[in-house]
Amino acid sequence: MSETVNIHQAKTHLSRLLERVQAGEEITIAKAGKPIAVLTAVRDRPKERVPGMDKGRVVIHDDFDDPLPEFDPDYMHPEDPMRDLLR
């Protein structure tokens, strides 16, 4: 079930609204009758990240930050306007 409340009601009854949201309801907060926010329960919290959990899975090669060949003026089309800027 969904209910719409105005900002004043939301501020006045926030604790009650949060209890209802926790029970599964969805509350829409409106300003001058126009919806501006939705209160919903947090479903699943993401798993806590553990530093180093992908160790050995990611490989960064020594030439990782070398210039890409397509930006080398010698590999560019002769009429490419960027060619002269890169020289």
N, CA, C and O atoms as a Maestro MAE file, in Angstrom:
{
 s_m_m2io_version
 :::
 2.0.0
}

f_m_ct {
 s_m_title
 :::
 protein
 m_atom[348] {
  # First column is atom index #
  i_m_mmod_type
  r_m_x_coord
  r_m_y_coord
  r_m_z_coord
  i_m_residue_number
  s_m_chain_name
  s_m_pdb_residue_name
  s_m_pdb_atom_name
  i_m_atomic_number
  :::
  1 25 0.848 -1.185 0.000 1 A "MET " " N  " 7
  2 3 0.000 0.000 0.000 1 A "MET " " CA " 6
  3 2 0.887 1.240 0.000 1 A "MET " " C  " 6
  4 15 1.933 1.264 0.649 1 A "MET " " O  " 8
  5 25 0.476 2.241 -0.712 2 A "SER " " N  " 7
  6 3 1.237 3.477 -0.806 2 A "SER " " CA " 6
  7 2 0.368 4.642 -0.345 2 A "SER " " C  " 6
  8 15 -0.830 4.697 -0.625 2 A "SER " " O  " 8
  9 25 0.992 5.553 0.356 3 A "GLU " " N  " 7
  10 3 0.263 6.731 0.832 3 A "GLU " " CA " 6
  11 2 1.091 7.964 0.508 3 A "GLU " " C  " 6
  12 15 2.321 7.910 0.488 3 A "GLU " " O  " 8
  13 25 0.413 9.069 0.256 4 A "THR " " N  " 7
  14 3 1.090 10.333 0.001 4 A "THR " " CA " 6
  15 2 0.835 11.262 1.182 4 A "THR " " C  " 6
  16 15 -0.300 11.425 1.630 4 A "THR " " O  " 8
  17 25 1.918 11.871 1.680 5 A "VAL " " N  " 7
  18 3 1.812 12.834 2.783 5 A "VAL " " CA " 6
  19 2 2.527 14.110 2.369 5 A "VAL " " C  " 6
  20 15 3.425 14.082 1.528 5 A "VAL " " O  " 8
  21 25 2.122 15.237 2.966 6 A "ASN " " N  " 7
  22 3 2.815 16.478 2.650 6 A "ASN " " CA " 6
  23 2 4.052 16.616 3.547 6 A "ASN " " C  " 6
  24 15 4.240 15.836 4.480 6 A "ASN " " O  " 8
  25 25 4.873 17.592 3.259 7 A "ILE " " N  " 7
  26 3 6.140 17.761 3.979 7 A "ILE " " CA " 6
  27 2 5.898 17.989 5.472 7 A "ILE " " C  " 6
  28 15 6.615 17.429 6.302 7 A "ILE " " O  " 8
  29 25 4.911 18.793 5.820 8 A "HIS " " N  " 7
  30 3 4.632 19.062 7.229 8 A "HIS " " CA " 6
  31 2 4.267 17.772 7.963 8 A "HIS " " C  " 6
  32 15 4.769 17.514 9.057 8 A "HIS " " O  " 8
  33 25 3.399 16.968 7.364 9 A "GLN " " N  " 7
  34 3 3.023 15.691 7.986 9 A "GLN " " CA " 6
  35 2 4.246 14.780 8.123 9 A "GLN " " C  " 6
  36 15 4.411 14.103 9.138 9 A "GLN " " O  " 8
  37 25 5.098 14.767 7.097 10 A "ALA " " N  " 7
  38 3 6.286 13.907 7.133 10 A "ALA " " CA " 6
  39 2 7.221 14.328 8.264 10 A "ALA " " C  " 6
  40 15 7.761 13.477 8.970 10 A "ALA " " O  " 8
  41 25 7.413 15.636 8.439 11 A "LYS " " N  " 7
  42 3 8.285 16.108 9.522 11 A "LYS " " CA " 6
  43 2 7.674 15.812 10.885 11 A "LYS " " C  " 6
  44 15 8.375 15.403 11.810 11 A "LYS " " O  " 8
  45 25 6.380 16.016 11.005 12 A "THR " " N  " 7
  46 3 5.704 15.823 12.276 12 A "THR " " CA " 6
  47 2 5.635 14.359 12.685 12 A "THR " " C  " 6
  48 15 5.764 14.041 13.868 12 A "THR " " O  " 8
  49 25 5.437 13.479 11.738 13 A "HIS " " N  " 7
  50 3 5.208 12.055 12.032 13 A "HIS " " CA " 6
  51 2 6.290 11.152 11.449 13 A "HIS " " C  " 6
  52 15 6.013 10.007 11.092 13 A "HIS " " O  " 8
  53 25 7.507 11.652 11.350 14 A "LEU " " N  " 7
  54 3 8.571 10.880 10.706 14 A "LEU " " CA " 6
  55 2 8.777 9.508 11.349 14 A "LEU " " C  " 6
  56 15 8.908 8.509 10.642 14 A "LEU " " O  " 8
  57 25 8.806 9.451 12.676 15 A "SER " " N  " 7
  58 3 9.018 8.165 13.352 15 A "SER " " CA " 6
  59 2 7.939 7.155 12.982 15 A "SER " " C  " 6
  60 15 8.238 5.997 12.691 15 A "SER " " O  " 8
  61 25 6.683 7.597 12.994 16 A "ARG " " N  " 7
  62 3 5.584 6.702 12.627 16 A "ARG " " CA " 6
  63 2 5.678 6.251 11.173 16 A "ARG " " C  " 6
  64 15 5.446 5.086 10.851 16 A "ARG " " O  " 8
  65 25 6.022 7.201 10.304 17 A "LEU " " N  " 7
  66 3 6.155 6.859 8.892 17 A "LEU " " CA " 6
  67 2 7.284 5.846 8.675 17 A "LEU " " C  " 6
  68 15 7.148 4.924 7.871 17 A "LEU " " O  " 8
  69 25 8.378 6.017 9.384 18 A "LEU " " N  " 7
  70 3 9.493 5.079 9.248 18 A "LEU " " CA " 6
  71 2 9.117 3.685 9.739 18 A "LEU " " C  " 6
  72 15 9.558 2.689 9.167 18 A "LEU " " O  " 8
  73 25 8.315 3.606 10.782 19 A "GLU " " N  " 7
  74 3 7.844 2.293 11.248 19 A "GLU " " CA " 6
  75 2 7.010 1.617 10.167 19 A "GLU " " C  " 6
  76 15 7.135 0.415 9.933 19 A "GLU " " O  " 8
  77 25 6.159 2.403 9.512 20 A "ARG " " N  " 7
  78 3 5.325 1.838 8.445 20 A "ARG " " CA " 6
  79 2 6.166 1.407 7.253 20 A "ARG " " C  " 6
  80 15 5.904 0.375 6.635 20 A "ARG " " O  " 8
  81 25 7.172 2.203 6.940 21 A "VAL " " N  " 7
  82 3 8.074 1.855 5.840 21 A "VAL " " CA " 6
  83 2 8.815 0.570 6.169 21 A "VAL " " C  " 6
  84 15 8.975 -0.299 5.312 21 A "VAL " " O  " 8
  85 25 9.264 0.452 7.403 22 A "GLN " " N  " 7
  86 3 9.971 -0.749 7.834 22 A "GLN " " CA " 6
  87 2 9.067 -1.980 7.735 22 A "GLN " " C  " 6
  88 15 9.546 -3.092 7.514 22 A "GLN " " O  " 8
  89 25 7.775 -1.777 7.898 23 A "ALA " " N  " 7
  90 3 6.810 -2.874 7.804 23 A "ALA " " CA " 6
  91 2 6.468 -3.213 6.343 23 A "ALA " " C  " 6
  92 15 5.715 -4.152 6.084 23 A "ALA " " O  " 8
  93 25 7.019 -2.450 5.399 24 A "GLY " " N  " 7
  94 3 6.809 -2.783 3.991 24 A "GLY " " CA " 6
  95 2 6.040 -1.764 3.179 24 A "GLY " " C  " 6
  96 15 5.908 -1.923 1.965 24 A "GLY " " O  " 8
  97 25 5.529 -0.725 3.810 25 A "GLU " " N  " 7
  98 3 4.788 0.298 3.060 25 A "GLU " " CA " 6
  99 2 5.743 1.216 2.313 25 A "GLU " " C  " 6
  100 15 6.933 1.295 2.619 25 A "GLU " " O  " 8
  101 25 5.194 1.897 1.337 26 A "GLU " " N  " 7
  102 3 5.932 2.917 0.607 26 A "GLU " " CA " 6
  103 2 5.207 4.237 0.813 26 A "GLU " " C  " 6
  104 15 4.002 4.327 0.577 26 A "GLU " " O  " 8
  105 25 5.925 5.256 1.248 27 A "ILE " " N  " 7
  106 3 5.326 6.564 1.541 27 A "ILE " " CA " 6
  107 2 5.881 7.588 0.560 27 A "ILE " " C  " 6
  108 15 7.095 7.714 0.406 27 A "ILE " " O  " 8
  109 25 4.992 8.315 -0.099 28 A "THR " " N  " 7
  110 3 5.399 9.385 -1.004 28 A "THR " " CA " 6
  111 2 5.246 10.709 -0.283 28 A "THR " " C  " 6
  112 15 4.208 10.977 0.322 28 A "THR " " O  " 8
  113 25 6.284 11.543 -0.346 29 A "ILE " " N  " 7
  114 3 6.236 12.881 0.262 29 A "ILE " " CA " 6
  115 2 6.022 13.882 -0.865 29 A "ILE " " C  " 6
  116 15 6.728 13.873 -1.873 29 A "ILE " " O  " 8
  117 25 5.023 14.751 -0.666 30 A "ALA " " N  " 7
  118 3 4.656 15.709 -1.707 30 A "ALA " " CA " 6
  119 2 4.780 17.138 -1.197 30 A "ALA " " C  " 6
  120 15 4.638 17.413 -0.006 30 A "ALA " " O  " 8
  121 25 5.047 18.031 -2.130 31 A "LYS " " N  " 7
  122 3 5.079 19.465 -1.833 31 A "LYS " " CA " 6
  123 2 4.048 20.111 -2.744 31 A "LYS " " C  " 6
  124 15 4.154 20.033 -3.968 31 A "LYS " " O  " 8
  125 25 3.064 20.742 -2.150 32 A "ALA " " N  " 7
  126 3 1.952 21.353 -2.896 32 A "ALA " " CA " 6
  127 2 1.273 20.317 -3.797 32 A "ALA " " C  " 6
  128 15 0.883 20.619 -4.926 32 A "ALA " " O  " 8
  129 25 1.139 19.098 -3.283 33 A "GLY " " N  " 7
  130 3 0.462 18.039 -4.021 33 A "GLY " " CA " 6
  131 2 1.311 17.343 -5.077 33 A "GLY " " C  " 6
  132 15 0.853 16.389 -5.706 33 A "GLY " " O  " 8
  133 25 2.542 17.808 -5.279 34 A "LYS " " N  " 7
  134 3 3.423 17.223 -6.293 34 A "LYS " " CA " 6
  135 2 4.450 16.311 -5.608 34 A "LYS " " C  " 6
  136 15 5.197 16.776 -4.748 34 A "LYS " " O  " 8
  137 25 4.500 15.032 -5.968 35 A "PRO " " N  " 7
  138 3 5.449 14.116 -5.330 35 A "PRO " " CA " 6
  139 2 6.898 14.565 -5.537 35 A "PRO " " C  " 6
  140 15 7.307 14.900 -6.649 35 A "PRO " " O  " 8
  141 25 7.668 14.562 -4.432 36 A "ILE " " N  " 7
  142 3 9.075 14.962 -4.543 36 A "ILE " " CA " 6
  143 2 10.031 13.912 -3.986 36 A "ILE " " C  " 6
  144 15 11.226 13.968 -4.275 36 A "ILE " " O  " 8
  145 25 9.536 12.948 -3.190 37 A "ALA " " N  " 7
  146 3 10.398 11.920 -2.622 37 A "ALA " " CA " 6
  147 2 9.574 10.701 -2.258 37 A "ALA " " C  " 6
  148 15 8.361 10.783 -2.059 37 A "ALA " " O  " 8
  149 25 10.253 9.574 -2.176 38 A "VAL " " N  " 7
  150 3 9.595 8.330 -1.788 38 A "VAL " " CA " 6
  151 2 10.396 7.698 -0.657 38 A "VAL " " C  " 6
  152 15 11.608 7.518 -0.773 38 A "VAL " " O  " 8
  153 25 9.719 7.361 0.433 39 A "LEU " " N  " 7
  154 3 10.356 6.634 1.532 39 A "LEU " " CA " 6
  155 2 10.123 5.149 1.297 39 A "LEU " " C  " 6
  156 15 8.981 4.700 1.200 39 A "LEU " " O  " 8
  157 25 11.198 4.395 1.206 40 A "THR " " N  " 7
  158 3 11.099 2.944 1.060 40 A "THR " " CA " 6
  159 2 12.119 2.297 1.979 40 A "THR " " C  " 6
  160 15 13.118 2.913 2.350 40 A "THR " " O  " 8
  161 25 11.858 1.058 2.340 41 A "ALA " " N  " 7
  162 3 12.778 0.330 3.209 41 A "ALA " " CA " 6
  163 2 14.023 -0.075 2.434 41 A "ALA " " C  " 6
  164 15 13.979 -0.306 1.226 41 A "ALA " " O  " 8
  165 25 15.124 -0.155 3.151 42 A "VAL " " N  " 7
  166 3 16.352 -0.665 2.565 42 A "VAL " " CA " 6
  167 2 16.207 -2.181 2.522 42 A "VAL " " C  " 6
  168 15 16.033 -2.822 3.558 42 A "VAL " " O  " 8
  169 25 16.278 -2.744 1.344 43 A "ARG " " N  " 7
  170 3 16.059 -4.191 1.188 43 A "ARG " " CA " 6
  171 2 17.278 -4.991 1.640 43 A "ARG " " C  " 6
  172 15 17.313 -5.498 2.761 43 A "ARG " " O  " 8
  173 25 18.246 -5.099 0.792 44 A "ASP " " N  " 7
  174 3 19.449 -5.858 1.115 44 A "ASP " " CA " 6
  175 2 20.640 -4.924 1.156 44 A "ASP " " C  " 6
  176 15 20.851 -4.113 0.255 44 A "ASP " " O  " 8
  177 25 21.393 -5.052 2.192 45 A "ARG " " N  " 7
  178 3 22.606 -4.255 2.263 45 A "ARG " " CA " 6
  179 2 23.682 -4.957 1.445 45 A "ARG " " C  " 6
  180 15 23.787 -6.183 1.463 45 A "ARG " " O  " 8
  181 25 24.483 -4.169 0.725 46 A "PRO " " N  " 7
  182 3 25.548 -4.807 -0.054 46 A "PRO " " CA " 6
  183 2 26.568 -5.468 0.876 46 A "PRO " " C  " 6
  184 15 26.765 -5.045 2.015 46 A "PRO " " O  " 8
  185 25 27.202 -6.505 0.361 47 A "LYS " " N  " 7
  186 3 28.221 -7.182 1.155 47 A "LYS " " CA " 6
  187 2 29.353 -6.210 1.454 47 A "LYS " " C  " 6
  188 15 29.688 -5.349 0.640 47 A "LYS " " O  " 8
  189 25 29.927 -6.366 2.622 48 A "GLU " " N  " 7
  190 3 31.036 -5.510 3.012 48 A "GLU " " CA " 6
  191 2 32.235 -5.824 2.131 48 A "GLU " " C  " 6
  192 15 32.566 -6.986 1.899 48 A "GLU " " O  " 8
  193 25 32.871 -4.781 1.650 49 A "ARG " " N  " 7
  194 3 34.038 -4.968 0.790 49 A "ARG " " CA " 6
  195 2 35.258 -5.300 1.643 49 A "ARG " " C  " 6
  196 15 35.466 -4.726 2.712 49 A "ARG " " O  " 8
  197 25 36.040 -6.222 1.154 50 A "VAL " " N  " 7
  198 3 37.249 -6.643 1.856 50 A "VAL " " CA " 6
  199 2 38.438 -6.284 0.976 50 A "VAL " " C  " 6
  200 15 38.536 -6.766 -0.152 50 A "VAL " " O  " 8
  201 25 39.350 -5.442 1.477 51 A "PRO " " N  " 7
  202 3 40.515 -5.079 0.668 51 A "PRO " " CA " 6
  203 2 41.312 -6.327 0.280 51 A "PRO " " C  " 6
  204 15 41.569 -7.204 1.105 51 A "PRO " " O  " 8
  205 25 41.692 -6.380 -0.988 52 A "GLY " " N  " 7
  206 3 42.512 -7.486 -1.473 52 A "GLY " " CA " 6
  207 2 41.739 -8.720 -1.887 52 A "GLY " " C  " 6
  208 15 42.348 -9.740 -2.209 52 A "GLY " " O  " 8
  209 25 40.406 -8.661 -1.888 53 A "MET " " N  " 7
  210 3 39.629 -9.857 -2.187 53 A "MET " " CA " 6
  211 2 39.781 -10.329 -3.632 53 A "MET " " C  " 6
  212 15 39.498 -11.490 -3.928 53 A "MET " " O  " 8
  213 25 40.219 -9.457 -4.533 54 A "ASP " " N  " 7
  214 3 40.430 -9.845 -5.927 54 A "ASP " " CA " 6
  215 2 41.909 -10.007 -6.260 54 A "ASP " " C  " 6
  216 15 42.285 -10.019 -7.432 54 A "ASP " " O  " 8
  217 25 42.736 -10.129 -5.247 55 A "LYS " " N  " 7
  218 3 44.170 -10.279 -5.468 55 A "LYS " " CA " 6
  219 2 44.420 -11.515 -6.338 55 A "LYS " " C  " 6
  220 15 43.897 -12.599 -6.078 55 A "LYS " " O  " 8
  221 25 45.228 -11.319 -7.366 56 A "GLY " " N  " 7
  222 3 45.521 -12.415 -8.283 56 A "GLY " " CA " 6
  223 2 44.558 -12.513 -9.452 56 A "GLY " " C  " 6
  224 15 44.842 -13.220 -10.419 56 A "GLY " " O  " 8
  225 25 43.437 -11.829 -9.391 57 A "ARG " " N  " 7
  226 3 42.449 -11.862 -10.474 57 A "ARG " " CA " 6
  227 2 42.672 -10.738 -11.483 57 A "ARG " " C  " 6
  228 15 42.327 -10.875 -12.656 57 A "ARG " " O  " 8
  229 25 43.240 -9.643 -11.029 58 A "VAL " " N  " 7
  230 3 43.427 -8.479 -11.879 58 A "VAL " " CA " 6
  231 2 44.898 -8.374 -12.243 58 A "VAL " " C  " 6
  232 15 45.770 -8.426 -11.376 58 A "VAL " " O  " 8
  233 25 45.168 -8.225 -13.546 59 A "VAL " " N  " 7
  234 3 46.542 -8.108 -14.019 59 A "VAL " " CA " 6
  235 2 46.689 -6.753 -14.688 59 A "VAL " " C  " 6
  236 15 45.931 -6.417 -15.598 59 A "VAL " " O  " 8
  237 25 47.657 -5.980 -14.241 60 A "ILE " " N  " 7
  238 3 47.953 -4.695 -14.873 60 A "ILE " " CA " 6
  239 2 49.344 -4.825 -15.479 60 A "ILE " " C  " 6
  240 15 50.337 -4.949 -14.762 60 A "ILE " " O  " 8
  241 25 49.402 -4.797 -16.796 61 A "HIS " " N  " 7
  242 3 50.661 -4.979 -17.506 61 A "HIS " " CA " 6
  243 2 51.546 -3.748 -17.380 61 A "HIS " " C  " 6
  244 15 51.067 -2.649 -17.100 61 A "HIS " " O  " 8
  245 25 52.851 -3.946 -17.591 62 A "ASP " " N  " 7
  246 3 53.820 -2.859 -17.467 62 A "ASP " " CA " 6
  247 2 53.543 -1.719 -18.448 62 A "ASP " " C  " 6
  248 15 53.835 -0.562 -18.145 62 A "ASP " " O  " 8
  249 25 52.981 -2.035 -19.622 63 A "ASP " " N  " 7
  250 3 52.730 -1.005 -20.626 63 A "ASP " " CA " 6
  251 2 51.326 -0.403 -20.518 63 A "ASP " " C  " 6
  252 15 50.849 0.230 -21.460 63 A "ASP " " O  " 8
  253 25 50.668 -0.595 -19.381 64 A "PHE " " N  " 7
  254 3 49.299 -0.133 -19.180 64 A "PHE " " CA " 6
  255 2 49.102 1.335 -19.544 64 A "PHE " " C  " 6
  256 15 48.133 1.688 -20.216 64 A "PHE " " O  " 8
  257 25 50.016 2.182 -19.104 65 A "ASP " " N  " 7
  258 3 49.827 3.613 -19.336 65 A "ASP " " CA " 6
  259 2 50.642 4.156 -20.509 65 A "ASP " " C  " 6
  260 15 50.831 5.367 -20.617 65 A "ASP " " O  " 8
  261 25 51.124 3.280 -21.384 66 A "ASP " " N  " 7
  262 3 51.803 3.730 -22.597 66 A "ASP " " CA " 6
  263 2 50.772 4.361 -23.531 66 A "ASP " " C  " 6
  264 15 49.592 4.020 -23.465 66 A "ASP " " O  " 8
  265 25 51.204 5.277 -24.400 67 A "PRO " " N  " 7
  266 3 50.258 5.892 -25.341 67 A "PRO " " CA " 6
  267 2 49.626 4.834 -26.246 67 A "PRO " " C  " 6
  268 15 50.281 3.871 -26.644 67 A "PRO " " O  " 8
  269 25 48.370 5.022 -26.557 68 A "LEU " " N  " 7
  270 3 47.669 4.114 -27.458 68 A "LEU " " CA " 6
  271 2 48.093 4.402 -28.896 68 A "LEU " " C  " 6
  272 15 48.269 5.563 -29.265 68 A "LEU " " O  " 8
  273 25 48.258 3.365 -29.708 69 A "PRO " " N  " 7
  274 3 48.741 3.586 -31.080 69 A "PRO " " CA " 6
  275 2 47.832 4.478 -31.909 69 A "PRO " " C  " 6
  276 15 48.326 5.215 -32.763 69 A "PRO " " O  " 8
  277 25 46.516 4.441 -31.691 70 A "GLU " " N  " 7
  278 3 45.635 5.273 -32.515 70 A "GLU " " CA " 6
  279 2 45.803 6.763 -32.238 70 A "GLU " " C  " 6
  280 15 45.308 7.589 -33.006 70 A "GLU " " O  " 8
  281 25 46.489 7.122 -31.158 71 A "PHE " " N  " 7
  282 3 46.749 8.530 -30.878 71 A "PHE " " CA " 6
  283 2 48.167 8.926 -31.274 71 A "PHE " " C  " 6
  284 15 48.589 10.062 -31.059 71 A "PHE " " O  " 8
  285 25 48.885 7.988 -31.847 72 A "ASP " " N  " 7
  286 3 50.221 8.269 -32.364 72 A "ASP " " CA " 6
  287 2 50.037 8.898 -33.742 72 A "ASP " " C  " 6
  288 15 49.406 8.291 -34.608 72 A "ASP " " O  " 8
  289 25 50.568 10.092 -33.968 73 A "PRO " " N  " 7
  290 3 50.361 10.770 -35.252 73 A "PRO " " CA " 6
  291 2 50.760 9.917 -36.455 73 A "PRO " " C  " 6
  292 15 50.172 10.062 -37.527 73 A "PRO " " O  " 8
  293 25 51.738 9.041 -36.302 74 A "ASP " " N  " 7
  294 3 52.158 8.211 -37.434 74 A "ASP " " CA " 6
  295 2 51.107 7.181 -37.811 74 A "ASP " " C  " 6
  296 15 51.119 6.683 -38.936 74 A "ASP " " O  " 8
  297 25 50.187 6.843 -36.889 75 A "TYR " " N  " 7
  298 3 49.131 5.866 -37.164 75 A "TYR " " CA " 6
  299 2 47.824 6.530 -37.587 75 A "TYR " " C  " 6
  300 15 46.882 5.844 -37.984 75 A "TYR " " O  " 8
  301 25 47.760 7.856 -37.504 76 A "MET " " N  " 7
  302 3 46.517 8.556 -37.801 76 A "MET " " CA " 6
  303 2 46.374 8.821 -39.298 76 A "MET " " C  " 6
  304 15 47.356 8.833 -40.040 76 A "MET " " O  " 8
  305 25 45.140 9.031 -39.718 77 A "HIS " " N  " 7
  306 3 44.860 9.382 -41.113 77 A "HIS " " CA " 6
  307 2 45.543 10.708 -41.419 77 A "HIS " " C  " 6
  308 15 45.532 11.618 -40.590 77 A "HIS " " O  " 8
  309 25 46.139 10.824 -42.610 78 A "PRO " " N  " 7
  310 3 46.873 12.066 -42.942 78 A "PRO " " CA " 6
  311 2 46.023 13.332 -42.850 78 A "PRO " " C  " 6
  312 15 46.563 14.413 -42.616 78 A "PRO " " O  " 8
  313 25 44.701 13.223 -43.031 79 A "GLU " " N  " 7
  314 3 43.854 14.413 -43.001 79 A "GLU " " CA " 6
  315 2 43.193 14.646 -41.635 79 A "GLU " " C  " 6
  316 15 42.371 15.552 -41.495 79 A "GLU " " O  " 8
  317 25 43.537 13.856 -40.655 80 A "ASP " " N  " 7
  318 3 42.949 14.008 -39.318 80 A "ASP " " CA " 6
  319 2 43.452 15.314 -38.703 80 A "ASP " " C  " 6
  320 15 44.663 15.492 -38.572 80 A "ASP " " O  " 8
  321 25 42.551 16.243 -38.317 81 A "PRO " " N  " 7
  322 3 42.972 17.537 -37.766 81 A "PRO " " CA " 6
  323 2 43.746 17.407 -36.450 81 A "PRO " " C  " 6
  324 15 44.504 18.309 -36.093 81 A "PRO " " O  " 8
  325 25 43.569 16.318 -35.739 82 A "MET " " N  " 7
  326 3 44.294 16.129 -34.471 82 A "MET " " CA " 6
  327 2 45.753 15.742 -34.698 82 A "MET " " C  " 6
  328 15 46.592 15.876 -33.807 82 A "MET " " O  " 8
  329 25 46.036 15.265 -35.893 83 A "ARG " " N  " 7
  330 3 47.388 14.787 -36.172 83 A "ARG " " CA " 6
  331 2 48.427 15.851 -35.912 83 A "ARG " " C  " 6
  332 15 49.458 15.585 -35.295 83 A "ARG " " O  " 8
  333 25 48.156 17.073 -36.387 84 A "ASP " " N  " 7
  334 3 49.132 18.147 -36.212 84 A "ASP " " CA " 6
  335 2 49.225 18.599 -34.762 84 A "ASP " " C  " 6
  336 15 50.286 19.035 -34.314 84 A "ASP " " O  " 8
  337 25 48.118 18.498 -34.024 85 A "LEU " " N  " 7
  338 3 48.133 18.906 -32.617 85 A "LEU " " CA " 6
  339 2 48.968 17.958 -31.758 85 A "LEU " " C  " 6
  340 15 49.528 18.371 -30.743 85 A "LEU " " O  " 8
  341 25 49.055 16.701 -32.157 86 A "LEU " " N  " 7
  342 3 49.782 15.710 -31.376 86 A "LEU " " CA " 6
  343 2 51.273 15.656 -31.696 86 A "LEU " " C  " 6
  344 15 52.027 14.959 -31.016 86 A "LEU " " O  " 8
  345 25 51.692 16.364 -32.693 87 A "ARG " " N  " 7
  346 3 53.122 16.366 -33.051 87 A "ARG " " CA " 6
  347 2 53.866 17.340 -32.189 87 A "ARG " " C  " 6
  348 15 55.079 17.490 -32.333 87 A "ARG " " O  " 8
  :::
 }
 m_bond[347] {
  # First column is bond index #
  i_m_from
  i_m_to
  i_m_order
  :::
  1 1 2 1
  2 2 3 1
  3 3 4 2
  4 3 5 1
  5 5 6 1
  6 6 7 1
  7 7 8 2
  8 7 9 1
  9 9 10 1
  10 10 11 1
  11 11 12 2
  12 11 13 1
  13 13 14 1
  14 14 15 1
  15 15 16 2
  16 15 17 1
  17 17 18 1
  18 18 19 1
  19 19 20 2
  20 19 21 1
  21 21 22 1
  22 22 23 1
  23 23 24 2
  24 23 25 1
  25 25 26 1
  26 26 27 1
  27 27 28 2
  28 27 29 1
  29 29 30 1
  30 30 31 1
  31 31 32 2
  32 31 33 1
  33 33 34 1
  34 34 35 1
  35 35 36 2
  36 35 37 1
  37 37 38 1
  38 38 39 1
  39 39 40 2
  40 39 41 1
  41 41 42 1
  42 42 43 1
  43 43 44 2
  44 43 45 1
  45 45 46 1
  46 46 47 1
  47 47 48 2
  48 47 49 1
  49 49 50 1
  50 50 51 1
  51 51 52 2
  52 51 53 1
  53 53 54 1
  54 54 55 1
  55 55 56 2
  56 55 57 1
  57 57 58 1
  58 58 59 1
  59 59 60 2
  60 59 61 1
  61 61 62 1
  62 62 63 1
  63 63 64 2
  64 63 65 1
  65 65 66 1
  66 66 67 1
  67 67 68 2
  68 67 69 1
  69 69 70 1
  70 70 71 1
  71 71 72 2
  72 71 73 1
  73 73 74 1
  74 74 75 1
  75 75 76 2
  76 75 77 1
  77 77 78 1
  78 78 79 1
  79 79 80 2
  80 79 81 1
  81 81 82 1
  82 82 83 1
  83 83 84 2
  84 83 85 1
  85 85 86 1
  86 86 87 1
  87 87 88 2
  88 87 89 1
  89 89 90 1
  90 90 91 1
  91 91 92 2
  92 91 93 1
  93 93 94 1
  94 94 95 1
  95 95 96 2
  96 95 97 1
  97 97 98 1
  98 98 99 1
  99 99 100 2
  100 99 101 1
  101 101 102 1
  102 102 103 1
  103 103 104 2
  104 103 105 1
  105 105 106 1
  106 106 107 1
  107 107 108 2
  108 107 109 1
  109 109 110 1
  110 110 111 1
  111 111 112 2
  112 111 113 1
  113 113 114 1
  114 114 115 1
  115 115 116 2
  116 115 117 1
  117 117 118 1
  118 118 119 1
  119 119 120 2
  120 119 121 1
  121 121 122 1
  122 122 123 1
  123 123 124 2
  124 123 125 1
  125 125 126 1
  126 126 127 1
  127 127 128 2
  128 127 129 1
  129 129 130 1
  130 130 131 1
  131 131 132 2
  132 131 133 1
  133 133 134 1
  134 134 135 1
  135 135 136 2
  136 135 137 1
  137 137 138 1
  138 138 139 1
  139 139 140 2
  140 139 141 1
  141 141 142 1
  142 142 143 1
  143 143 144 2
  144 143 145 1
  145 145 146 1
  146 146 147 1
  147 147 148 2
  148 147 149 1
  149 149 150 1
  150 150 151 1
  151 151 152 2
  152 151 153 1
  153 153 154 1
  154 154 155 1
  155 155 156 2
  156 155 157 1
  157 157 158 1
  158 158 159 1
  159 159 160 2
  160 159 161 1
  161 161 162 1
  162 162 163 1
  163 163 164 2
  164 163 165 1
  165 165 166 1
  166 166 167 1
  167 167 168 2
  168 167 169 1
  169 169 170 1
  170 170 171 1
  171 171 172 2
  172 171 173 1
  173 173 174 1
  174 174 175 1
  175 175 176 2
  176 175 177 1
  177 177 178 1
  178 178 179 1
  179 179 180 2
  180 179 181 1
  181 181 182 1
  182 182 183 1
  183 183 184 2
  184 183 185 1
  185 185 186 1
  186 186 187 1
  187 187 188 2
  188 187 189 1
  189 189 190 1
  190 190 191 1
  191 191 192 2
  192 191 193 1
  193 193 194 1
  194 194 195 1
  195 195 196 2
  196 195 197 1
  197 197 198 1
  198 198 199 1
  199 199 200 2
  200 199 201 1
  201 201 202 1
  202 202 203 1
  203 203 204 2
  204 203 205 1
  205 205 206 1
  206 206 207 1
  207 207 208 2
  208 207 209 1
  209 209 210 1
  210 210 211 1
  211 211 212 2
  212 211 213 1
  213 213 214 1
  214 214 215 1
  215 215 216 2
  216 215 217 1
  217 217 218 1
  218 218 219 1
  219 219 220 2
  220 219 221 1
  221 221 222 1
  222 222 223 1
  223 223 224 2
  224 223 225 1
  225 225 226 1
  226 226 227 1
  227 227 228 2
  228 227 229 1
  229 229 230 1
  230 230 231 1
  231 231 232 2
  232 231 233 1
  233 233 234 1
  234 234 235 1
  235 235 236 2
  236 235 237 1
  237 237 238 1
  238 238 239 1
  239 239 240 2
  240 239 241 1
  241 241 242 1
  242 242 243 1
  243 243 244 2
  244 243 245 1
  245 245 246 1
  246 246 247 1
  247 247 248 2
  248 247 249 1
  249 249 250 1
  250 250 251 1
  251 251 252 2
  252 251 253 1
  253 253 254 1
  254 254 255 1
  255 255 256 2
  256 255 257 1
  257 257 258 1
  258 258 259 1
  259 259 260 2
  260 259 261 1
  261 261 262 1
  262 262 263 1
  263 263 264 2
  264 263 265 1
  265 265 266 1
  266 266 267 1
  267 267 268 2
  268 267 269 1
  269 269 270 1
  270 270 271 1
  271 271 272 2
  272 271 273 1
  273 273 274 1
  274 274 275 1
  275 275 276 2
  276 275 277 1
  277 277 278 1
  278 278 279 1
  279 279 280 2
  280 279 281 1
  281 281 282 1
  282 282 283 1
  283 283 284 2
  284 283 285 1
  285 285 286 1
  286 286 287 1
  287 287 288 2
  288 287 289 1
  289 289 290 1
  290 290 291 1
  291 291 292 2
  292 291 293 1
  293 293 294 1
  294 294 295 1
  295 295 296 2
  296 295 297 1
  297 297 298 1
  298 298 299 1
  299 299 300 2
  300 299 301 1
  301 301 302 1
  302 302 303 1
  303 303 304 2
  304 303 305 1
  305 305 306 1
  306 306 307 1
  307 307 308 2
  308 307 309 1
  309 309 310 1
  310 310 311 1
  311 311 312 2
  312 311 313 1
  313 313 314 1
  314 314 315 1
  315 315 316 2
  316 315 317 1
  317 317 318 1
  318 318 319 1
  319 319 320 2
  320 319 321 1
  321 321 322 1
  322 322 323 1
  323 323 324 2
  324 323 325 1
  325 325 326 1
  326 326 327 1
  327 327 328 2
  328 327 329 1
  329 329 330 1
  330 330 331 1
  331 331 332 2
  332 331 333 1
  333 333 334 1
  334 334 335 1
  335 335 336 2
  336 335 337 1
  337 337 338 1
  338 338 339 1
  339 339 340 2
  340 339 341 1
  341 341 342 1
  342 342 343 1
  343 343 344 2
  344 343 345 1
  345 345 346 1
  346 346 347 1
  347 347 348 2
  :::
 }
}
